[in-house]
């Protein structure tokens, strides 16, 4: 289940905003099996995948973590950095070698606060269109919450309970 326009996280931003953000991007890599973050940890950075894949997972008491979604190139890893209390709501693990752009969350939050147009562009994105159903971080957040709900219903609800979405 991939959000169709998380790939537009950078590409969909106005060129000026994209260029400003990319000035603060740092190229990083993670070997397969690396935990990028744990649920409940401090959300002080985020990434945009260049190559590889990352599973988002959720702890389930008495069971192993449930994979909520697999992220691929051009997708955003992490939204918790933007919203207080800046704690991860999910965990993340590299399922293959990953190369990504890493961003320092306090720096980007400060930029967004100082420039309301940039902040709105990053947080909310443009209004949806038939080709671009999701906004930036806000759209990613909404999509991930729906994915988590659907995945947990698939895994743990009684058979045939269905979904309203």
C-alpha positions as CSV (number, residue, x, y, z in Angstrom):
1,X,0.0,0.0,0.0
2,X,1.9,3.0,-1.2
3,X,0.5,6.5,-1.1
4,X,0.4,7.6,-4.8
5,X,1.8,11.1,-4.2
6,X,4.2,10.7,-1.4
7,X,6.6,10.7,-4.3
8,X,5.6,14.3,-4.9
9,X,6.9,15.3,-1.4
10,X,9.7,17.2,-3.1
11,X,8.6,17.3,-6.7
12,X,5.3,18.8,-5.9
13,X,6.7,21.7,-4.0
14,X,7.2,25.0,-5.7
15,X,10.7,25.1,-7.1
16,X,11.8,27.8,-4.6
17,X,10.6,25.8,-1.6
18,X,12.2,22.6,-2.9
19,X,15.5,24.3,-3.4
20,X,15.4,25.8,0.1
21,X,14.7,22.4,1.6
22,X,17.4,20.7,-0.4
23,X,20.0,23.1,0.9
24,X,19.5,21.3,4.3
25,X,19.4,17.7,2.9
26,X,22.2,15.3,3.9
27,X,22.8,12.1,2.0
28,X,22.7,9.0,4.2
29,X,22.7,5.3,3.8
30,X,21.4,2.4,5.9
31,X,22.2,-1.3,5.6
32,X,19.3,-3.7,5.4
33,X,17.9,-4.5,8.8
34,X,18.8,-1.0,10.3
35,X,16.1,0.4,12.6
36,X,15.7,4.0,11.6
37,X,13.5,4.8,14.6
38,X,11.3,3.2,17.3
39,X,7.7,4.0,18.2
40,X,7.8,6.6,21.0
41,X,11.3,7.8,20.3
42,X,12.2,11.4,19.6
43,X,11.3,12.5,16.1
44,X,14.1,14.9,15.3
45,X,14.6,14.1,11.6
46,X,12.9,12.8,8.5
47,X,14.0,11.2,5.2
48,X,13.1,11.0,1.6
49,X,14.1,7.6,0.1
50,X,16.4,7.7,-2.9
51,X,16.9,3.9,-3.3
52,X,15.7,0.9,-1.3
53,X,12.7,0.2,0.9
54,X,11.6,0.8,4.5
55,X,8.9,-1.0,6.4
56,X,6.8,1.1,8.8
57,X,5.6,-1.0,11.7
58,X,3.5,-0.8,14.9
59,X,4.0,-2.6,18.2
60,X,1.2,-4.9,19.1
61,X,1.2,-6.1,22.7
62,X,1.7,-9.8,22.9
63,X,2.6,-10.1,19.2
64,X,5.4,-9.2,16.9
65,X,5.3,-5.8,15.3
66,X,2.8,-5.4,12.5
67,X,4.1,-4.0,9.2
68,X,1.8,-1.1,8.3
69,X,3.3,-0.1,5.0
70,X,6.4,-0.5,2.8
71,X,7.9,2.8,1.6
72,X,9.9,3.0,-1.6
73,X,12.0,5.6,-3.6
74,X,10.8,9.2,-3.4
75,X,8.6,8.6,-0.4
76,X,8.7,10.4,2.9
77,X,9.8,8.5,6.0
78,X,8.4,10.2,9.0
79,X,5.7,12.8,9.7
80,X,5.9,12.9,13.5
81,X,8.7,15.5,13.3
82,X,6.3,18.2,12.3
83,X,3.7,17.8,15.1
84,X,4.2,18.2,18.8
85,X,5.1,16.2,20.9
86,X,7.6,15.2,18.1
87,X,7.6,11.5,19.0
88,X,7.4,8.7,16.5
89,X,4.0,7.1,16.2
90,X,5.4,4.0,14.3
91,X,8.8,2.3,13.9
92,X,10.8,2.0,10.7
93,X,13.3,-0.6,9.4
94,X,15.3,-0.8,6.2
95,X,14.2,-3.9,4.3
96,X,17.0,-3.5,1.8
97,X,20.0,-1.2,1.6
98,X,18.6,2.4,1.6
99,X,20.0,5.7,0.4
100,X,18.1,8.7,1.4
101,X,18.1,12.4,2.0
102,X,18.0,13.2,5.7
103,X,16.6,16.5,7.1
104,X,17.1,17.9,10.5
105,X,13.5,18.4,11.9
106,X,14.2,21.4,14.2
107,X,15.8,23.3,11.3
108,X,13.0,22.6,8.9
109,X,10.3,23.4,11.5
110,X,12.1,26.7,12.1
111,X,12.2,27.5,8.4
112,X,8.5,26.7,8.1
113,X,7.6,28.9,11.1
114,X,9.7,31.8,9.6
115,X,8.1,31.5,6.2
116,X,4.4,30.7,6.4
117,X,4.2,30.0,2.6
118,X,6.9,27.4,2.9
119,X,5.3,25.9,6.0
120,X,1.9,25.6,4.4
121,X,3.5,24.1,1.3
122,X,5.4,21.5,3.3
123,X,2.6,20.7,5.8
124,X,-0.5,20.9,3.6
125,X,0.5,20.9,0.0
126,X,-1.7,22.0,-2.9
127,X,-5.3,21.1,-3.0
128,X,-5.9,17.5,-4.3
129,X,-6.4,16.9,-8.0
130,X,-7.3,13.6,-9.8
131,X,-3.6,13.0,-10.4
132,X,-2.4,14.2,-7.0
133,X,-4.7,12.9,-4.3
134,X,-2.4,13.6,-1.3
135,X,-0.8,16.8,0.0
136,X,2.6,16.9,1.5
137,X,3.1,15.9,5.1
138,X,-0.6,16.3,6.0
139,X,-1.6,14.1,3.2
140,X,1.0,11.5,4.1
141,X,-0.2,11.6,7.7
142,X,-3.8,11.0,6.7
143,X,-2.8,8.2,4.3
144,X,-0.6,6.4,6.9
145,X,-3.4,6.6,9.6
146,X,-5.8,4.9,7.1
147,X,-3.2,2.3,6.2
148,X,-2.6,1.5,9.8
149,X,-6.3,1.1,10.6
150,X,-6.8,-1.1,7.5
151,X,-3.8,-3.2,8.2
152,X,-4.7,-3.7,11.8
153,X,-8.2,-4.7,10.9
154,X,-6.8,-7.1,8.3
155,X,-4.6,-8.7,10.9
156,X,-6.7,-8.7,14.1
157,X,-10.4,-8.1,13.4
158,X,-12.8,-11.1,13.2
159,X,-13.1,-12.4,9.7
160,X,-15.7,-10.5,7.7
161,X,-15.8,-7.5,9.9
162,X,-15.0,-5.3,6.9
163,X,-13.9,-1.8,6.6
164,X,-15.8,1.5,6.2
165,X,-13.1,2.9,3.9
